[in-house]
């Protein structure tokens, strides 16, 4: 296990909450991905976010 994996659950909750707040503040820059899905579903969701952002950027 590395240093981050050894951190307590409270640390991981703080980090998660920080990313949630950032995603609310910067929704065009930060997307939350449900990583409890299968690896294929996670990859598909990430690809969807990337494609959506590139379409917006290319306009």
Gaussian input, Z-matrix of N, CA and C with variables (Angstrom, degrees):
# hf/3-21g

backbone

0 1
 N
 C     1     B1
 C     2     B2     1     A1
 N     3     B3     2     A2     1     D1
 C     4     B4     3     A3     2     D2
 C     5     B5     4     A4     3     D3
 N     6     B6     5     A5     4     D4
 C     7     B7     6     A6     5     D5
 C     8     B8     7     A7     6     D6
 N     9     B9     8     A8     7     D7
 C    10    B10     9     A9     8     D8
 C    11    B11    10    A10     9     D9
 N    12    B12    11    A11    10    D10
 C    13    B13    12    A12    11    D11
 C    14    B14    13    A13    12    D12
 N    15    B15    14    A14    13    D13
 C    16    B16    15    A15    14    D14
 C    17    B17    16    A16    15    D15
 N    18    B18    17    A17    16    D16
 C    19    B19    18    A18    17    D17
 C    20    B20    19    A19    18    D18
 N    21    B21    20    A20    19    D19
 C    22    B22    21    A21    20    D20
 C    23    B23    22    A22    21    D21
 N    24    B24    23    A23    22    D22
 C    25    B25    24    A24    23    D23
 C    26    B26    25    A25    24    D24
 N    27    B27    26    A26    25    D25
 C    28    B28    27    A27    26    D26
 C    29    B29    28    A28    27    D27
 N    30    B30    29    A29    28    D28
 C    31    B31    30    A30    29    D29
 C    32    B32    31    A31    30    D30
 N    33    B33    32    A32    31    D31
 C    34    B34    33    A33    32    D32
 C    35    B35    34    A34    33    D33
 N    36    B36    35    A35    34    D34
 C    37    B37    36    A36    35    D35
 C    38    B38    37    A37    36    D36
 N    39    B39    38    A38    37    D37
 C    40    B40    39    A39    38    D38
 C    41    B41    40    A40    39    D39
 N    42    B42    41    A41    40    D40
 C    43    B43    42    A42    41    D41
 C    44    B44    43    A43    42    D42
 N    45    B45    44    A44    43    D43
 C    46    B46    45    A45    44    D44
 C    47    B47    46    A46    45    D45
 N    48    B48    47    A47    46    D46
 C    49    B49    48    A48    47    D47
 C    50    B50    49    A49    48    D48
 N    51    B51    50    A50    49    D49
 C    52    B52    51    A51    50    D50
 C    53    B53    52    A52    51    D51
 N    54    B54    53    A53    52    D52
 C    55    B55    54    A54    53    D53
 C    56    B56    55    A55    54    D54
 N    57    B57    56    A56    55    D55
 C    58    B58    57    A57    56    D56
 C    59    B59    58    A58    57    D57
 N    60    B60    59    A59    58    D58
 C    61    B61    60    A60    59    D59
 C    62    B62    61    A61    60    D60
 N    63    B63    62    A62    61    D61
 C    64    B64    63    A63    62    D62
 C    65    B65    64    A64    63    D63
 N    66    B66    65    A65    64    D64
 C    67    B67    66    A66    65    D65
 C    68    B68    67    A67    66    D66
 N    69    B69    68    A68    67    D67
 C    70    B70    69    A69    68    D68
 C    71    B71    70    A70    69    D69
 N    72    B72    71    A71    70    D70
 C    73    B73    72    A72    71    D71
 C    74    B74    73    A73    72    D72
 N    75    B75    74    A74    73    D73
 C    76    B76    75    A75    74    D74
 C    77    B77    76    A76    75    D75
 N    78    B78    77    A77    76    D76
 C    79    B79    78    A78    77    D77
 C    80    B80    79    A79    78    D78
 N    81    B81    80    A80    79    D79
 C    82    B82    81    A81    80    D80
 C    83    B83    82    A82    81    D81
 N    84    B84    83    A83    82    D82
 C    85    B85    84    A84    83    D83
 C    86    B86    85    A85    84    D84
 N    87    B87    86    A86    85    D85
 C    88    B88    87    A87    86    D86
 C    89    B89    88    A88    87    D87
 N    90    B90    89    A89    88    D88
 C    91    B91    90    A90    89    D89
 C    92    B92    91    A91    90    D90
 N    93    B93    92    A92    91    D91
 C    94    B94    93    A93    92    D92
 C    95    B95    94    A94    93    D93
 N    96    B96    95    A95    94    D94
 C    97    B97    96    A96    95    D95
 C    98    B98    97    A97    96    D96
 N    99    B99    98    A98    97    D97
 C   100   B100    99    A99    98    D98
 C   101   B101   100   A100    99    D99
 N   102   B102   101   A101   100   D100
 C   103   B103   102   A102   101   D101
 C   104   B104   103   A103   102   D102
 N   105   B105   104   A104   103   D103
 C   106   B106   105   A105   104   D104
 C   107   B107   106   A106   105   D105
 N   108   B108   107   A107   106   D106
 C   109   B109   108   A108   107   D107
 C   110   B110   109   A109   108   D108
 N   111   B111   110   A110   109   D109
 C   112   B112   111   A111   110   D110
 C   113   B113   112   A112   111   D111
 N   114   B114   113   A113   112   D112
 C   115   B115   114   A114   113   D113
 C   116   B116   115   A115   114   D114
 N   117   B117   116   A116   115   D115
 C   118   B118   117   A117   116   D116
 C   119   B119   118   A118   117   D117
 N   120   B120   119   A119   118   D118
 C   121   B121   120   A120   119   D119
 C   122   B122   121   A121   120   D120
 N   123   B123   122   A122   121   D121
 C   124   B124   123   A123   122   D122
 C   125   B125   124   A124   123   D123
 N   126   B126   125   A125   124   D124
 C   127   B127   126   A126   125   D125
 C   128   B128   127   A127   126   D126
 N   129   B129   128   A128   127   D127
 C   130   B130   129   A129   128   D128
 C   131   B131   130   A130   129   D129
 N   132   B132   131   A131   130   D130
 C   133   B133   132   A132   131   D131
 C   134   B134   133   A133   132   D132
 N   135   B135   134   A134   133   D133
 C   136   B136   135   A135   134   D134
 C   137   B137   136   A136   135   D135
 N   138   B138   137   A137   136   D136
 C   139   B139   138   A138   137   D137
 C   140   B140   139   A139   138   D138
 N   141   B141   140   A140   139   D139
 C   142   B142   141   A141   140   D140
 C   143   B143   142   A142   141   D141
 N   144   B144   143   A143   142   D142
 C   145   B145   144   A144   143   D143
 C   146   B146   145   A145   144   D144
 N   147   B147   146   A146   145   D145
 C   148   B148   147   A147   146   D146
 C   149   B149   148   A148   147   D147
 N   150   B150   149   A149   148   D148
 C   151   B151   150   A150   149   D149
 C   152   B152   151   A151   150   D150
 N   153   B153   152   A152   151   D151
 C   154   B154   153   A153   152   D152
 C   155   B155   154   A154   153   D153
 N   156   B156   155   A155   154   D154
 C   157   B157   156   A156   155   D155
 C   158   B158   157   A157   156   D156
 N   159   B159   158   A158   157   D157
 C   160   B160   159   A159   158   D158
 C   161   B161   160   A160   159   D159
 N   162   B162   161   A161   160   D160
 C   163   B163   162   A162   161   D161
 C   164   B164   163   A163   162   D162
 N   165   B165   164   A164   163   D163
 C   166   B166   165   A165   164   D164
 C   167   B167   166   A166   165   D165
 N   168   B168   167   A167   166   D166
 C   169   B169   168   A168   167   D167
 C   170   B170   169   A169   168   D168
 N   171   B171   170   A170   169   D169
 C   172   B172   171   A171   170   D170
 C   173   B173   172   A172   171   D171
 N   174   B174   173   A173   172   D172
 C   175   B175   174   A174   173   D173
 C   176   B176   175   A175   174   D174

   B1=1.4489
   B2=1.5277
   B3=1.3344
   B4=1.4591
   B5=1.5353
   B6=1.3111
   B7=1.4692
   B8=1.5382
   B9=1.3160
   B10=1.4623
   B11=1.5308
   B12=1.3131
   B13=1.4623
   B14=1.5209
   B15=1.3287
   B16=1.4614
   B17=1.5293
   B18=1.3270
   B19=1.4693
   B20=1.5290
   B21=1.3205
   B22=1.4685
   B23=1.5276
   B24=1.3158
   B25=1.4633
   B26=1.5257
   B27=1.3270
   B28=1.4696
   B29=1.5307
   B30=1.3276
   B31=1.4648
   B32=1.5304
   B33=1.3235
   B34=1.4645
   B35=1.5233
   B36=1.3201
   B37=1.4685
   B38=1.5192
   B39=1.3294
   B40=1.4702
   B41=1.5221
   B42=1.3180
   B43=1.4625
   B44=1.5239
   B45=1.3190
   B46=1.4702
   B47=1.5157
   B48=1.3410
   B49=1.4651
   B50=1.5247
   B51=1.3239
   B52=1.4625
   B53=1.5207
   B54=1.3273
   B55=1.4640
   B56=1.5265
   B57=1.3120
   B58=1.4681
   B59=1.5235
   B60=1.3269
   B61=1.4678
   B62=1.5290
   B63=1.3229
   B64=1.4688
   B65=1.5244
   B66=1.3356
   B67=1.4647
   B68=1.5257
   B69=1.3320
   B70=1.4725
   B71=1.5243
   B72=1.3222
   B73=1.4536
   B74=1.5282
   B75=1.3144
   B76=1.4717
   B77=1.5343
   B78=1.3298
   B79=1.4724
   B80=1.5249
   B81=1.3196
   B82=1.4678
   B83=1.5206
   B84=1.3402
   B85=1.4617
   B86=1.5186
   B87=1.3362
   B88=1.4658
   B89=1.5219
   B90=1.3089
   B91=1.4593
   B92=1.5260
   B93=1.3054
   B94=1.4575
   B95=1.5252
   B96=1.3067
   B97=1.4648
   B98=1.5219
   B99=1.3139
   B100=1.4624
   B101=1.5288
   B102=1.3195
   B103=1.4663
   B104=1.5228
   B105=1.3320
   B106=1.4648
   B107=1.5285
   B108=1.3167
   B109=1.4574
   B110=1.5317
   B111=1.3042
   B112=1.4698
   B113=1.5302
   B114=1.3276
   B115=1.4688
   B116=1.5355
   B117=1.3179
   B118=1.4673
   B119=1.5255
   B120=1.3360
   B121=1.4598
   B122=1.5260
   B123=1.3389
   B124=1.4618
   B125=1.5304
   B126=1.3170
   B127=1.4648
   B128=1.5252
   B129=1.3211
   B130=1.4629
   B131=1.5314
   B132=1.3298
   B133=1.4622
   B134=1.5294
   B135=1.3279
   B136=1.4687
   B137=1.5288
   B138=1.3211
   B139=1.4589
   B140=1.5276
   B141=1.3256
   B142=1.4596
   B143=1.5239
   B144=1.3337
   B145=1.4704
   B146=1.5291
   B147=1.3215
   B148=1.4665
   B149=1.5242
   B150=1.3215
   B151=1.4642
   B152=1.5272
   B153=1.3206
   B154=1.4634
   B155=1.5309
   B156=1.3076
   B157=1.4672
   B158=1.5245
   B159=1.3355
   B160=1.4554
   B161=1.5207
   B162=1.3150
   B163=1.4705
   B164=1.5144
   B165=1.3243
   B166=1.4660
   B167=1.5200
   B168=1.3240
   B169=1.4605
   B170=1.5260
   B171=1.3113
   B172=1.4583
   B173=1.5290
   B174=1.2827
   B175=1.4884
   B176=1.4949
   A1=110.22
   A2=115.26
   A3=118.07
   A4=110.24
   A5=115.34
   A6=120.98
   A7=111.96
   A8=117.42
   A9=119.70
   A10=111.84
   A11=116.44
   A12=119.39
   A13=112.14
   A14=117.23
   A15=120.68
   A16=113.05
   A17=116.89
   A18=119.76
   A19=110.57
   A20=114.86
   A21=121.00
   A22=110.27
   A23=114.57
   A24=121.30
   A25=110.96
   A26=117.22
   A27=120.64
   A28=111.09
   A29=117.64
   A30=121.46
   A31=109.89
   A32=116.70
   A33=120.88
   A34=111.30
   A35=117.11
   A36=119.94
   A37=110.95
   A38=117.35
   A39=120.96
   A40=111.06
   A41=116.47
   A42=120.71
   A43=109.73
   A44=116.76
   A45=121.20
   A46=110.88
   A47=116.13
   A48=119.77
   A49=111.35
   A50=116.64
   A51=120.41
   A52=111.73
   A53=117.03
   A54=120.03
   A55=111.56
   A56=117.04
   A57=119.81
   A58=109.87
   A59=117.24
   A60=121.00
   A61=110.95
   A62=116.98
   A63=120.03
   A64=111.75
   A65=116.75
   A66=119.66
   A67=111.41
   A68=117.02
   A69=120.45
   A70=110.61
   A71=116.32
   A72=121.63
   A73=111.61
   A74=117.08
   A75=122.76
   A76=110.77
   A77=118.14
   A78=119.83
   A79=114.69
   A80=117.30
   A81=119.03
   A82=111.66
   A83=116.98
   A84=120.89
   A85=113.34
   A86=117.05
   A87=120.53
   A88=109.38
   A89=116.67
   A90=122.13
   A91=108.86
   A92=115.99
   A93=120.23
   A94=108.47
   A95=115.72
   A96=121.86
   A97=108.26
   A98=116.36
   A99=121.88
   A100=108.72
   A101=115.89
   A102=120.88
   A103=112.88
   A104=118.21
   A105=120.07
   A106=110.77
   A107=116.20
   A108=121.17
   A109=109.80
   A110=115.45
   A111=119.94
   A112=108.78
   A113=117.56
   A114=119.47
   A115=112.92
   A116=117.16
   A117=119.84
   A118=111.36
   A119=116.82
   A120=120.57
   A121=111.20
   A122=116.77
   A123=120.81
   A124=109.48
   A125=116.81
   A126=120.98
   A127=110.87
   A128=116.79
   A129=121.34
   A130=110.23
   A131=117.05
   A132=120.85
   A133=111.17
   A134=116.48
   A135=120.74
   A136=110.00
   A137=116.61
   A138=120.83
   A139=110.79
   A140=117.05
   A141=120.95
   A142=111.54
   A143=116.93
   A144=120.41
   A145=110.81
   A146=116.76
   A147=120.81
   A148=110.42
   A149=116.50
   A150=120.36
   A151=111.17
   A152=117.32
   A153=121.77
   A154=110.16
   A155=116.80
   A156=120.64
   A157=111.73
   A158=117.92
   A159=120.24
   A160=110.93
   A161=117.19
   A162=120.05
   A163=110.01
   A164=116.07
   A165=121.38
   A166=110.61
   A167=115.92
   A168=121.13
   A169=112.17
   A170=117.61
   A171=121.92
   A172=113.07
   A173=117.61
   A174=120.12
   A175=111.41
   D1=140.83
   D2=176.94
   D3=-92.47
   D4=179.96
   D5=-174.47
   D6=-58.35
   D7=-43.38
   D8=-178.36
   D9=-67.01
   D10=-38.40
   D11=178.86
   D12=-66.49
   D13=-24.77
   D14=179.11
   D15=-82.61
   D16=-10.07
   D17=-179.91
   D18=-65.22
   D19=154.47
   D20=179.50
   D21=-72.10
   D22=161.83
   D23=179.47
   D24=-57.75
   D25=-36.14
   D26=-179.21
   D27=-61.09
   D28=-36.72
   D29=177.02
   D30=-62.36
   D31=-47.31
   D32=-178.11
   D33=-65.34
   D34=-35.11
   D35=176.63
   D36=-65.48
   D37=-40.67
   D38=177.97
   D39=-63.01
   D40=-43.31
   D41=179.11
   D42=-63.08
   D43=-46.45
   D44=179.41
   D45=-59.54
   D46=-47.05
   D47=179.47
   D48=-61.85
   D49=-36.10
   D50=176.58
   D51=-62.36
   D52=-43.50
   D53=178.30
   D54=-67.45
   D55=-36.59
   D56=177.18
   D57=-62.49
   D58=-45.11
   D59=178.51
   D60=-62.40
   D61=-43.62
   D62=177.77
   D63=-61.17
   D64=-40.40
   D65=-179.42
   D66=-66.47
   D67=-31.30
   D68=176.78
   D69=-72.95
   D70=-36.86
   D71=-178.97
   D72=-75.28
   D73=-32.52
   D74=-176.48
   D75=-130.34
   D76=62.16
   D77=-174.98
   D78=-63.25
   D79=-22.10
   D80=178.71
   D81=-82.29
   D82=-14.85
   D83=-177.46
   D84=-106.70
   D85=-28.67
   D86=-172.02
   D87=-126.86
   D88=126.16
   D89=177.76
   D90=-117.16
   D91=137.54
   D92=175.04
   D93=-90.10
   D94=139.51
   D95=-178.93
   D96=-122.74
   D97=132.68
   D98=178.31
   D99=-78.55
   D100=98.83
   D101=-176.66
   D102=-84.20
   D103=7.22
   D104=175.37
   D105=-83.67
   D106=-6.25
   D107=178.81
   D108=-77.19
   D109=176.12
   D110=175.41
   D111=-65.57
   D112=156.89
   D113=177.98
   D114=-55.20
   D115=-38.78
   D116=178.98
   D117=-65.09
   D118=-40.93
   D119=179.57
   D120=-67.16
   D121=-38.76
   D122=177.38
   D123=-62.74
   D124=-46.22
   D125=179.69
   D126=-61.02
   D127=-41.43
   D128=-179.95
   D129=-64.68
   D130=-41.69
   D131=178.78
   D132=-64.36
   D133=-43.22
   D134=178.74
   D135=-62.31
   D136=-45.99
   D137=179.05
   D138=-59.36
   D139=-40.02
   D140=177.90
   D141=-61.30
   D142=-42.36
   D143=177.73
   D144=-63.58
   D145=-42.37
   D146=-179.79
   D147=-63.36
   D148=-47.25
   D149=-179.09
   D150=-61.70
   D151=-40.96
   D152=179.36
   D153=-62.54
   D154=-43.98
   D155=-178.94
   D156=-67.82
   D157=-39.61
   D158=179.02
   D159=-66.06
   D160=-38.91
   D161=178.02
   D162=-60.71
   D163=-43.55
   D164=179.69
   D165=-63.82
   D166=-40.84
   D167=-177.11
   D168=-70.90
   D169=-32.55
   D170=-176.74
   D171=-80.89
   D172=-8.17
   D173=-178.88
   D174=-74.92

